[in-house]
Amino acid sequence: MALFRRGAKDIAPDDTTETQVDAPADDDVVDAPARERGPWDVSEVDDEVARVDLGALRVPGVAGMELRMEIDKATDVVSAASVSVDGSSMQLQAYAAPRTDGIWDEIREEIAASVVQQGGSADDLPGPFGRELLARLPVRTAEGRTGHRPARFLGVDGPRWFVRAVVTGKAAVEPGAAAVLEQVFAGVVVVRGTEAHAPRDLLALTLPGSVSAPEATAAEPEQESSNDDAGFNPLERGPEITEIR
């Protein structure tokens, strides 16, 4: 889901336009502000929490959680991870970010403008991870009418990375239902790597390579996700990979 390109007119999932931005000089680098809760950088974590290794993201498991991976049919690239618990879902993606400052403020404005442009609404509100968007996304109903789906857009700036979550289902509007997914998001670890990336480049995800929780089991993934809608649908999920009971 290419939400975060500069100057984007929409948030269609197949947008692959890229903007190259020169990296800042080393003497321009400033330290990222200290954070009281995750998501965490891999350098900040020294715990025994069981997490599923997805490459750029390591995701903690909770009871009853289903983990799905989204695969771009055109490129066979794993583009996002999605966790589901009790009928609510959270899509996760990680991006490269500048060394000098965060990008969530700018991205949040772009998402809000795009949602409104396409017939939805978005409110910028304080949340447990800082500022977030509560949006009503336009969707097509089975009767061919335009409806709206609530969604929460969460974002956290880390050291040279940005991680974004989109929460849908009851967890988008009910604090009680959101607690488990917020727990998962707070426990996510980002592995930025040392490769050079332009800001907003998607950090590579992989199919589960290691599951450190003994109770987790993995199923064979499908080869590609279903993502055929040409319209506005940033929340398409791919094949189920793992269920943690």
C-alpha positions in Angstrom: 0.0 0.0 0.0 1.9 3.0 -1.3 0.4 5.6 1.1 3.4 7.7 1.7 4.9 9.0 -1.6 5.4 12.8 -1.7 2.6 14.6 -3.6 0.5 11.4 -3.9 -3.0 12.1 -5.2 -4.5 9.0 -3.7 -3.7 6.0 -1.6 -4.3 3.2 -4.0 -2.4 0.0 -3.1 -0.6 -0.5 -6.4 1.0 2.9 -6.7 4.8 2.3 -7.1 6.0 5.9 -7.9 9.1 6.7 -5.9 10.8 10.0 -5.0 14.5 10.1 -4.5 15.7 12.3 -1.6 19.3 12.9 -0.8 20.5 11.6 2.6 21.6 14.4 5.0 25.2 15.0 5.8 26.5 13.2 9.0 26.9 16.5 10.8 23.1 17.1 10.4 22.2 14.0 12.2 20.3 14.4 15.5 19.4 11.7 18.0 15.8 10.4 17.9 13.8 11.4 21.0 13.5 8.8 23.8 10.3 6.9 23.6 8.4 5.4 26.6 6.7 2.6 24.6 7.1 0.7 21.4 7.2 0.0 18.6 10.9 -0.4 19.2 14.1 -0.4 17.2 16.0 -3.7 17.3 18.9 -1.9 19.1 16.5 -1.0 22.0 15.2 -4.5 22.8 16.7 -6.9 25.2 13.8 -9.0 26.4 12.4 -12.6 26.1 9.2 -11.7 24.3 8.3 -14.3 21.6 8.1 -12.6 18.2 7.5 -13.8 14.7 10.4 -12.8 12.4 9.1 -11.1 9.3 12.3 -9.4 8.1 11.9 -5.7 8.8 9.3 -6.4 11.4 9.2 -8.7 14.4 5.7 -9.1 15.7 4.7 -10.5 19.1 2.1 -13.1 19.3 -1.0 -13.1 21.5 -3.6 -15.9 22.1 -6.0 -16.3 19.2 -4.1 -14.1 16.8 -4.0 -14.8 13.1 -1.1 -13.5 11.1 -1.5 -12.8 7.4 1.0 -11.6 4.8 0.1 -9.4 1.9 1.9 -10.2 -1.4 1.8 -7.9 -4.4 0.7 -10.0 -7.3 2.6 -8.0 -9.9 6.0 -8.2 -8.2 5.6 -11.2 -5.7 6.9 -8.8 -3.0 5.6 -9.1 0.5 4.2 -5.7 1.1 2.5 -5.8 4.5 1.6 -8.0 7.5 -1.8 -8.1 9.0 -2.8 -9.5 12.4 -6.4 -10.3 13.4 -7.9 -10.9 16.8 -11.6 -11.3 17.7 -12.8 -9.8 14.4 -10.5 -6.8 14.4 -7.4 -6.4 12.2 -4.3 -4.4 12.1 -2.1 -3.9 9.0 1.6 -3.2 9.6 4.2 -1.7 7.3 7.6 -0.2 8.0 9.3 2.5 5.9 12.7 4.2 5.8 12.8 7.7 7.2 15.3 10.6 7.3 17.9 10.7 10.0 17.1 14.3 11.0 13.4 14.2 11.9 10.2 12.2 11.8 7.7 11.9 9.0 4.5 11.0 10.7 3.2 14.5 10.9 3.5 15.0 7.2 2.2 11.6 6.3 -0.8 12.0 8.6 -1.8 15.2 6.7 -1.4 13.5 3.4 -3.5 10.5 4.4 -6.3 12.8 5.8 -6.3 14.9 2.6 -6.5 11.8 0.4 -9.3 10.2 2.5 -11.4 13.4 2.3 -10.7 13.8 -1.4 -12.1 10.4 -2.0 -15.3 11.0 -0.1 -14.4 10.0 3.4 -13.5 11.9 6.6 -10.6 11.9 9.0 -10.1 13.4 12.5 -6.6 14.0 13.9 -6.8 12.9 17.5 -4.4 12.2 20.4 -3.9 8.5 21.1 -1.8 6.0 23.1 1.0 6.3 20.5 0.8 10.0 19.9 -1.3 11.7 17.2 -3.4 9.4 15.1 -6.2 9.5 12.5 -9.7 8.2 13.0 -11.0 7.9 9.5 -14.2 6.8 7.7 -13.1 5.2 4.5 -15.4 5.1 1.5 -16.3 1.5 0.4 -18.7 0.0 -2.2 -21.5 -2.0 -0.6 -22.9 -5.2 -2.1 -25.8 -3.2 -3.4 -23.5 -0.9 -5.3 -23.9 2.0 -2.9 -21.1 4.0 -1.2 -20.7 3.2 2.4 -18.0 4.0 5.0 -15.7 1.8 7.0 -14.0 3.2 10.2 -10.2 2.9 10.5 -7.5 4.1 12.8 -4.2 5.1 11.3 -1.4 4.9 13.9 2.2 6.0 13.2 5.5 5.9 15.1 8.8 7.5 14.1 11.9 5.6 15.1 15.6 5.9 14.3 15.7 6.1 10.5 12.4 4.3 10.2 8.7 4.9 10.4 6.1 2.2 11.2 2.4 2.5 10.3 -0.6 0.5 11.4 -4.2 0.6 10.1 -6.7 -0.8 12.6 -10.2 -1.9 11.3 -13.1 -3.7 12.8 -14.4 -3.1 16.4 -10.9 -2.1 17.5 -11.2 1.0 15.3 -14.0 2.5 17.4 -14.1 0.5 20.7 -11.3 1.1 23.2 -11.9 -2.3 24.9 -11.6 -4.2 21.6 -8.5 -2.1 20.7 -6.5 -3.1 23.7 -5.1 -6.4 22.4 -4.0 -4.9 19.0 -2.5 -1.9 20.8 -0.5 -4.4 22.9 0.8 -6.1 19.7 1.7 -2.8 18.1 3.6 -1.6 21.2 5.6 -4.9 21.1 6.6 -4.6 17.5 10.4 -4.5 16.8 11.7 -2.8 13.6 14.8 -4.1 12.0 15.9 -1.2 9.7 19.2 -2.7 8.5 22.1 -0.8 7.2 21.1 -0.6 3.5 20.7 2.8 1.9 17.1 3.8 1.4 15.4 7.0 0.3 12.9 8.2 2.9 9.5 6.5 2.5 11.0 3.4 0.8 9.1 0.3 2.0 11.3 -1.8 4.2 11.4 -5.4 3.0 9.2 -8.0 4.7 9.6 -11.7 4.4 7.4 -14.7 5.1 7.8 -16.0 8.6 11.4 -17.3 8.9 11.3 -18.1 12.6 8.7 -18.4 15.3 10.2 -18.2 18.7 7.0 -19.2 20.6 6.7 -23.0 20.9 2.9 -22.9 20.7 2.8 -21.1 17.3 2.2 -23.2 14.2 2.6 -22.2 10.5 0.6 -23.1 7.5 1.6 -23.1 3.9 1.1 -19.6 2.4 -0.7 -19.0 -0.9 1.5 -17.6 -3.6 -0.2 -14.3 -4.0 -2.8 -12.1 -2.4 -6.2 -11.0 -3.8 -5.8 -7.3 -4.7 -7.9 -6.8 -7.8 -9.9 -3.8 -6.8 -9.0 -0.8 -8.9 -10.7 1.6 -6.5 -9.9 2.8 -3.0 -9.1 -0.2 -0.9 -6.0 0.2 1.2 -6.9 -2.6 3.6 -6.8 -5.7 1.3 -5.4 -8.7 3.2 -3.4 -11.5 1.8 -3.1 -15.2 2.6 -3.2 -16.5 6.2 0.2 -17.6 7.3 0.2 -18.3 11.1 -2.4 -18.8 13.8 -1.2 -18.5 17.4 -3.5 -20.2 19.9 
